[in-house]
């Protein structure tokens, strides 16, 4: 399980020691770590549909379609998407450090399967 962390792949802050990450590498490492048929899950905070990966850095959110595309490209198959952790009042333009949404964000849950 990767919980509230996938967006950090797109976090960049050299001044605080957080370098740019090669985005395909974490998903490939996950594939290598799991046996064929292994099931990883990802839970993270929704960004607006169609927003770019820079929302991971700017808002600490990510469009689930980015996560799906990157993890599928590494060799996984999306098995299920869930909206079990919704917040319909979440303002996707707010950074997760904003008290209005901190701890109350609209979140997505994704379940994948290793194709191997």
N, C-alpha and C positions, 0 to 999 in steps of 0.2 A: 504494500500500500504506500502510495505517495500522497500525503495529506497536506494541503495548503502550501505546497512547495514547488509544483511544476512551474509556476510563473517565475520562480527565482532563476530558472535557466536563462531568462532574458534580463535579469538584473545585472547592471554594470555600475560599479562604483570603485574605480581604481584608488581613490583617496582613502577608502575604508578597507582596501585589500580584497575587493570583490571583482575579479577580472572577468572579461568577456568569456563566455563558455561556448564551445563548439556544440550547438544545439542538438545535432544528431547523435553525438556520443553518449549522452545518458540513456537514451532509448535503446541504442545498440548494446550498451553494457547490461541493461536490464534483460534484453533478449538472451545474451550470453549466460546470465546468471540463472535463468529459469530453465527447467527441464521442458522438453516438448509437451505442449498442452498446459504449461504453467499459466496461472491467471494473476496478472497484476491489476491493481485498481488505482485510480487517480481521483482525488477529491480536490477541487480548487474553487476559487471565487470567480464567478462569471464576469466577463467584460462584455461590452456591447458586441452584438453579432457583427462580424466583418471588421472589427477593430484589429489593428496590427499587433505584432508581438511586443512592441514598445510599451504596451499597457502593463506588461509584466514588470518593467522597470519603473514606469511613471506612477502606476496606480496599485501595483501588487495584485493584479487581476489578469485573467487571460480568457480569450475566446475559446470555448471548448473545441471548436473546429480546428484550431491550430494544434491542440494537444492530440486530437484524433489523427490528423494528417501526419504529424511527426512520428507518433507511435506506430501507426500502420506502416509507414515507410520503413521502419526498422524491422518489420516482419511479424507484427501482431495483427489480430483481427478484432475489431470492436464487437463485443458480444452484447453489451447492454449499456444504455444511457438512462440515468434516473434523475428525476427532479424531486427526490425525497427530501432535499434540504433547501426549499424555496424561501425567498423573501421578495414578494412581488413589489414591495415598497423601496427596494434597494435602488439607489441612484448610482448607476454605473460610471458616472463621471467623477465620483468621489474616490480619493485615495483611501486605502484601508486603514490608515492611521487617523482618519477623521472620526471623531467620537460618534458621529451620527450613524456610521456603518460598522465601526470596529466591533468585531464579534457577532455581527448581524447580517453579514453579506449573503446574497443569493449565491448558492453553491451548486456545482454539478458533480455527479458521481459517474465515473466511466469504468466499465469492466472490459478488459481485453483478454485474449487468449493467445498464447504462443502458437504460431502456425506449425512449428516444427514437429 
